[in-house]
């Protein structure tokens, strides 16, 4: 299999950054965006001023507003919001090309991981997952980044890596799709919690403790559904967790910070053109954890906060939990 032309399905900041990566790697890129102003700006001015302003885009990138135009591409990077992935893939005209899922979340209606959603929507397509600590503006500028690419078929994974990897965009391979996805989904919820700590002024000690205990929750849940601990301790798990829980460049962290400052979660999300996926993941993740008997108190706390629970009461409940031995 030779990958010469790559489709990018989703014209937000991350989709645009990945289009830039693929173009710099020598691929011709067709980017599908829902927003007509994004399509026009990419084609006429070689920029995405809506979602990734100030970054000149490679002229190999062309944009379209018609998802059917991806016919003829050799692989697709799927970068739609997690909750829209199923509907977008079902509209795509060709489902036998490799699909690289680059979004992070859990389908809130079915409770499925995204590679399971893609397998149902496009049963003939090989599916891979790309995940890791990746702020879009840094990737688009060519700053050093390392990610995990998970695929069951190692030969396809190697071809995909060959097509898009660059010295500054380093790709590590695994066949653990569940592990790569769980890290990306759970860290978004934990980033909201860390933002609450920042917004409430609870201090750096509290944030560090929350990251450590949050990683324990991520590992418990991941291992219970078949993920490997070493994947969760890698780029797509711990690596992404540290990045997203430490910067206001993270949409989830910023959402949590606003909640910690006393603002209404629904209003904060209504003001956003971009999506804080953790807000959609938290309820379904908390529900799955309860059904499986997995202890995830931080995830449960975020779920309660998003539903309007009082911050001080939620924090007090966490701090009042009975002491236990440290461990996963």
C-alpha positions in Angstrom: 0.0 0.0 0.0 1.3 3.4 -1.0 -0.2 6.5 0.7 0.2 9.5 -1.6 -3.0 11.5 -0.9 -4.4 12.0 2.5 -7.9 13.2 3.5 -8.3 15.1 6.8 -11.9 15.0 7.9 -12.5 17.9 10.3 -11.2 21.5 9.8 -10.7 22.6 13.4 -7.4 23.5 15.0 -6.2 19.9 15.4 -7.4 18.8 11.9 -5.6 21.8 10.3 -2.4 21.1 12.3 -2.4 17.4 11.1 -3.1 18.6 7.5 0.0 20.8 7.9 2.1 17.8 9.2 1.0 15.6 6.3 1.7 18.3 3.7 5.2 18.9 5.2 5.8 15.2 4.9 5.2 15.5 1.2 1.6 14.3 0.9 -1.2 16.0 -1.1 -3.9 16.8 1.5 -7.6 17.3 1.0 -9.2 18.8 4.2 -12.9 18.6 4.7 -14.4 21.3 6.9 -18.0 22.0 7.7 -17.5 25.8 7.9 -17.6 27.5 4.5 -15.4 30.4 5.7 -12.7 27.9 6.7 -12.8 26.2 3.3 -12.6 29.6 1.5 -9.7 30.9 3.7 -7.6 27.7 3.3 -8.0 27.7 -0.5 -7.6 31.4 -1.1 -5.3 32.6 1.7 -3.6 29.3 2.9 -4.7 29.9 6.5 -7.4 28.9 8.9 -8.1 32.2 10.7 -11.1 30.7 12.5 -9.5 27.9 14.4 -5.7 28.3 13.9 -5.0 32.0 13.2 -1.6 33.3 12.4 -0.1 30.1 10.9 0.6 30.0 7.1 -0.5 26.7 5.7 1.3 24.6 3.1 0.0 25.0 -0.4 -0.4 21.2 -0.8 -3.5 21.6 1.5 -6.7 22.0 -0.3 -10.1 22.3 1.4 -13.6 21.2 0.5 -17.1 21.5 2.0 -18.3 18.2 0.5 -17.2 15.1 2.4 -17.8 13.0 -0.7 -14.7 14.6 -2.3 -12.5 12.3 -0.1 -13.0 9.6 -2.7 -9.7 8.9 -4.3 -7.6 9.5 -1.2 -5.4 6.7 0.1 -6.1 7.2 3.9 -8.1 9.5 6.1 -7.3 11.3 9.3 -10.6 11.6 11.2 -10.6 14.7 13.4 -14.2 15.4 14.0 -15.5 16.0 17.5 -15.9 12.6 19.1 -19.7 12.9 19.4 -20.1 13.6 15.7 -17.7 10.9 14.4 -20.4 8.3 13.7 -22.6 10.5 11.7 -19.8 12.0 9.6 -18.3 8.6 8.8 -21.7 7.2 7.8 -22.0 10.1 5.3 -18.5 9.4 3.8 -18.8 7.7 0.4 -15.9 5.2 0.7 -15.1 3.1 3.8 -12.3 0.8 2.7 -9.4 3.2 3.1 -7.4 3.2 6.4 -9.0 5.5 9.0 -6.8 7.2 11.6 -8.9 8.4 14.5 -7.4 11.5 15.9 -10.3 12.6 18.2 -10.4 11.9 21.9 -13.5 10.8 23.8 -16.1 8.1 24.3 -19.4 8.0 22.4 -21.9 9.2 24.9 -24.9 7.4 23.4 -23.4 3.9 23.1 -20.5 4.0 25.6 -18.2 2.7 22.9 -14.6 3.7 22.3 -14.2 5.5 19.0 -12.5 2.7 17.2 -15.6 0.6 17.9 -17.8 3.4 16.5 -15.6 3.5 13.4 -15.8 -0.2 12.9 -19.6 -0.1 13.0 -19.9 3.0 10.7 -17.2 1.7 8.2 -17.0 -2.1 8.6 -14.6 -2.5 5.7 -12.0 0.0 6.8 -8.7 -0.7 8.7 -8.8 1.5 11.8 -5.9 3.1 13.6 -5.7 5.6 16.5 -3.4 8.6 16.7 -3.0 10.1 20.2 -0.6 11.9 22.5 0.4 15.2 24.0 -0.4 17.5 21.1 -1.4 21.2 21.3 -2.4 22.0 17.8 -0.7 25.4 17.5 2.7 23.9 18.5 2.3 21.0 16.0 1.3 23.3 13.2 4.4 25.5 13.8 6.7 22.4 13.6 7.7 22.3 17.2 8.9 18.8 18.4 6.1 16.4 19.2 5.8 12.7 19.9 2.6 10.6 19.5 1.3 7.1 19.7 -0.1 5.4 16.6 -2.1 2.3 17.4 -3.3 -0.3 14.9 -3.8 -4.0 14.9 -2.2 -4.4 11.5 1.4 -3.6 12.0 2.1 -3.3 8.2 -0.6 -0.6 7.9 0.7 1.2 10.9 4.2 1.3 9.4 2.8 2.7 6.1 0.9 5.3 7.9 3.9 6.3 9.9 6.0 6.5 6.8 3.4 8.8 5.2 3.1 11.4 7.9 6.1 11.2 10.3 8.8 13.8 10.3 11.8 14.4 12.6 9.8 16.9 14.6 6.6 14.7 14.6 7.8 11.4 16.0 5.5 8.4 15.9 5.7 5.4 18.2 3.7 2.2 17.2 1.5 -0.1 19.3 -1.3 -2.5 18.6 -3.2 -1.5 21.8 -6.1 0.6 20.4 -8.0 0.5 23.7 -5.0 1.8 25.6 -4.4 4.7 23.2 -8.0 5.7 23.3 -8.6 5.4 27.0 -5.7 7.7 27.8 -7.0 10.4 25.5 -10.5 10.2 26.7 -9.9 10.1 30.5 -7.2 12.8 30.5 -9.8 15.3 29.2 -12.0 14.7 32.2 -9.0 15.0 34.6 -8.0 18.2 32.9 -11.3 19.7 33.9 -10.6 18.7 37.5 -7.2 20.3 37.4 -8.7 23.5 36.0 -11.1 23.6 38.9 -8.2 23.3 41.3 -6.6 26.3 39.5 -9.8 28.4 39.4 -10.5 27.7 43.1 -7.0 28.6 44.2 -6.3 25.2 45.8 -2.6 25.3 44.9 0.0 23.4 43.0 0.3 20.6 45.6 -3.4 19.7 45.1 -3.0 19.7 41.3 0.0 17.4 41.5 -1.9 15.0 43.8 -4.9 15.1 41.5 -2.7 14.2 38.4 -1.2 11.3 40.2 -4.4 9.9 41.6 -6.2 10.6 38.3 -3.6 8.5 36.5 -4.4 5.7 39.0 -8.1 6.0 38.0 -7.2 6.0 34.3 -5.1 2.9 34.8 -7.8 1.1 36.8 -10.4 1.7 34.1 -8.1 1.0 31.2 -6.8 -2.3 32.5 -10.4 -3.4 33.3 -11.4 -3.0 29.7 -8.3 -4.7 28.2 -5.8 -1.9 27.8 -2.1 -2.5 28.6 -0.6 -0.6 31.6 2.5 0.3 29.5 0.3 2.1 26.9 -1.4 4.1 29.6 2.0 5.0 31.0 3.1 6.2 27.6 2.5 9.2 25.4 -1.2 8.7 24.8 -1.9 8.3 28.5 0.5 9.8 31.1 2.2 12.1 28.5 -1.1 13.6 27.3 -2.4 13.8 30.9 0.6 15.9 32.1 0.2 18.3 29.2 -3.5 18.8 29.3 -3.6 19.2 33.1 -1.0 22.0 33.1 -2.0 24.7 30.7 -4.8 27.0 29.8 -4.1 26.1 26.1 -6.2 23.1 27.0 -9.9 23.6 26.3 -10.8 21.2 29.1 -8.5 22.8 31.6 -9.9 26.2 30.7 -13.4 24.9 31.2 -12.5 23.6 34.6 -10.8 26.9 35.6 -14.0 28.8 34.7 -16.1 26.4 36.8 -13.6 26.8 39.7 -14.0 30.5 39.5 -17.7 30.1 40.0 -19.0 30.4 36.5 -21.8 28.1 35.1 -20.6 25.1 33.2 -23.4 25.3 30.6 -22.8 28.9 29.9 -19.0 28.3 29.5 -19.6 25.6 27.0 -22.2 27.6 25.1 -19.6 30.4 24.6 -17.2 28.0 22.8 -16.9 27.4 19.1 -14.4 24.7 19.9 -15.4 21.6 21.9 -14.2 20.6 25.4 -14.6 16.8 24.9 -14.2 16.1 28.6 -17.6 17.6 29.3 -19.2 14.9 27.1 -16.9 12.1 28.3 -17.3 12.6 32.0 -21.0 11.5 32.3 -20.6 8.3 30.2 -17.2 7.5 31.8 -18.7 7.9 35.3 -21.6 5.7 34.3 -19.4 3.0 32.8 -17.2 3.0 35.9 -20.2 2.5 38.2 -21.5 -0.3 36.1 -18.1 -2.1 36.1 -17.5 -1.5 39.8 -14.4 0.7 39.1 -13.6 3.3 41.7 -13.1 6.7 39.9 -13.9 9.4 42.5 -12.2 12.3 40.5 -14.2 11.4 37.4 -17.4 11.2 39.4 -16.6 14.6 41.0 -16.2 16.2 37.6 -19.5 14.6 36.4 -21.2 16.1 39.5 -19.7 19.6 38.9 -20.8 19.6 35.3 -24.3 18.8 36.5 -24.3 21.8 38.8 -23.1 20.4 42.2 -21.6 23.0 44.6 -17.8 23.1 44.2 -17.0 23.2 47.9 -19.2 20.3 48.7 -17.6 18.2 45.9 -14.1 19.1 47.1 -15.0 18.3 50.7 -16.4 14.9 49.7 -13.1 14.1 47.9 -11.0 15.2 50.8 -13.1 13.2 53.3 -12.7 9.9 51.6 -11.3 7.2 54.0 -7.5 6.9 53.8 -6.1 3.9 52.0 -2.8 2.4 50.8 -1.3 4.0 47.8 -1.6 2.0 44.6 -3.6 1.5 41.5 
